[in-house]
Amino acid sequence: MNIRHIRRAVGLVAKSSVSELHFEDAMGMTLIVRNQPRPELDILAGVTDAGWAASICTQAPQAETSPAAHIVASPMVGRFFRGAGRDGAPLVSIGETVEAGQSVGSIEMMRLMHAIRSDWSGTIEAVLVDDGDAVEYGQPLVRIA
C-alpha cells in the first residue's frame, strides 16, 4: 500500500456515501478510511504542511479564526506538554509574541521529548490542546495570528 493508493481511497470515500472502508494488503497492513466529520481537524483545511491529512478535512468556519491565523500542527502522535518537559513551565502563553523556529511546546513519544517549533512569527492566539493531552498526527496545537 503506497501513498497513491491511500490518497485514492480517501478521495473515493470522501466523494461517496460510504461511511467506512477497510483495506488490508498482502503483508497484513490494515487501513481504515472513515467519512465522518471531525470538528477538531476542520482547522487544518488551510494548513499546507499537514500533508495529505488536510485533503480530507472540511473547510474551517471563518468565525473561529482570523484570516491571517496560522496553525502549528502536531508532527507526530504522543502527549503534548506546554513546557520543555512534563513538569516544565509553559514555553508560550496566549498573547505572547513568538518568532519562527521558537519552541511552543513539546511532545513526548516513546519516552523521548520532541520540541515543537513554530513555522511562523506572530502572536499566540490560542493553545488548542491541554497540557498532557494525547495528540494525533496533524492535530492543531497552537494558533498564531
ZAMARGU-4260 file (C-alpha; in steps of 0.2 Angstrom, whole numbers, plus 5000, padded with zeros to 4 digits):
<rodrens>
0) 5000/5000/5000 | 5008/5016/4995 | 5003/5035/4997 | 4995/5035/4980 | 4983/5021/4985
5) 4979/5029/5001 | 4975/5046/4993 | 4964/5037/4980 | 4955/5028/4994 | 4952/5044/5004
10) 4946/5053/4988 | 4934/5039/4984 | 4927/5039/5001 | 4925/5057/5003 | 4915/5058/4986
15) 4904/5044/4991 | 4890/5040/5003 | 4901/5026/5011 | 4904/5029/5029 | 4919/5017/5032
20) 4931/5007/5021 | 4943/4994/5027 | 4959/4989/5017 | 4971/4975/5020 | 4986/4972/5010
25) 4996/4956/5007 | 5008/4960/5022 | 4993/4962/5034 | 4993/4981/5035 | 4976/4987/5038
30) 4969/5005/5033 | 4953/5011/5039 | 4946/5026/5030 | 4931/5035/5038 | 4919/5048/5030
35) 4914/5056/5046 | 4916/5075/5050 | 4929/5078/5063 | 4927/5095/5070 | 4944/5095/5079
40) 4953/5093/5062 | 4942/5106/5052 | 4955/5120/5056 | 4968/5110/5046 | 4959/5114/5029
45) 4971/5129/5027 | 4987/5121/5033 | 4998/5115/5019 | 5012/5107/5030 | 4999/5094/5037
50) 5002/5084/5021 | 4988/5073/5014 | 4978/5074/5030 | 4972/5091/5026 | 4964/5085/5010
55) 4951/5075/5020 | 4946/5090/5031 | 4932/5101/5028 | 4933/5120/5026 | 4936/5129/5043
60) 4922/5141/5048 | 4928/5159/5046 | 4921/5165/5063 | 4933/5154/5073 | 4950/5160/5066
65) 4956/5177/5060 | 4961/5177/5041 | 4979/5178/5045 | 4980/5164/5058 | 4992/5150/5056
70) 4991/5133/5064 | 5006/5124/5072 | 5000/5106/5070 | 5007/5090/5078 | 5021/5081/5068
75) 5018/5065/5077 | 5007/5055/5089 | 5011/5057/5108 | 5007/5068/5123 | 5008/5087/5121
80) 5016/5097/5135 | 5016/5116/5135 | 5034/5116/5143 | 5050/5108/5138 | 5045/5093/5148
85) 5032/5085/5159 | 5034/5097/5174 | 5042/5112/5164 | 5034/5130/5164 | 5024/5134/5149
90) 5036/5140/5134 | 5022/5151/5127 | 5006/5159/5133 | 4991/5167/5125 | 4996/5185/5119
95) 5014/5182/5118 | 5024/5186/5103 | 5034/5171/5095 | 5047/5170/5081 | 5049/5157/5068
100) 5058/5142/5074 | 5054/5146/5093 | 5048/5131/5103 | 5029/5132/5108 | 5028/5116/5117
105) 5034/5098/5117 | 5028/5081/5113 | 5033/5065/5122 | 5034/5050/5111 | 5041/5033/5117
110) 5048/5042/5132 | 5058/5055/5122 | 5053/5073/5122 | 5052/5082/5105 | 5052/5101/5103
115) 5038/5108/5093 | 5043/5124/5084 | 5033/5137/5076 | 5035/5140/5057 | 5028/5157/5058
120) 5031/5173/5068 | 5017/5181/5076 | 5006/5182/5092 | 4999/5166/5101 | 4980/5167/5098
125) 4976/5151/5107 | 4983/5135/5113 | 4971/5122/5107 | 4977/5107/5117 | 4978/5105/5136
130) 4994/5101/5145 | 4997/5082/5145 | 4983/5078/5132 | 4986/5064/5119 | 4988/5071/5102
135) 4987/5064/5084 | 4997/5067/5069 | 4991/5083/5061 | 4981/5089/5076 | 4981/5108/5078
140) 4991/5113/5094 | 4993/5132/5093 | 4985/5146/5083 | 4996/5160/5079 | 4990/5177/5072
</rodrens>
